[in-house]
Amino acid sequence: MGDRPPDIRQEHERFALRSTLLVPASVEATYETFTTRLTDWWVTEYTWSGPDVLADLAMEPRAGGMLYEIGPYGFRNDWGRVLIWDPPRRLVFTWQIGPDRAPVPDPARASEVEVIFTPAAAGTLVEVSHRHFDRHGEAAEGYLQALTAGWHELLSRFAATAVAEPA
């Protein structure tokens, strides 16, 4: 893969975004990078704490586990909940961040992200479906557009991390 950026394909529906990319690594390694190495690939500017004070970004590895960040002074902010934990094939979690970047405590008003990892001849096909943007209310369509660029950046960084040697 070298310095060539990954080929990330994105398709829209009215309230959903589907991104796909091929990662030249095993399904097991790709799933592990996605779920256990968030601090290595997530864009820290996308966190509430920001790049200067973010202490940790993690996902509890089980259905019912939380996606969270730890910021200054140990402050923890949960921003999603794992709905399905099925390594190394599938992961589904809520996206409890509103269009205004405010926490969305009610999961019924949150969008949802499903990630499917499929073995392919050249590595792993990763499909990320971020759906149910309509649950975010009037700003849903603008939020979908913003997160189209956001997911492209996140997945570019994820792919680079997944093919690199673990730190």
Beta strands, then each sheet from edge to edge (+ up, - down):
strand 1: 9-13
strand 2: 16-23
strand 3: 56-59
strand 4: 66-70
strand 5: 76-86
strand 6: 90-95
strand 7: 111-120
strand 8: 123-131
sheet 1: 1+ 2- 8+ 7- 6+ 5- 4+ 3-
end
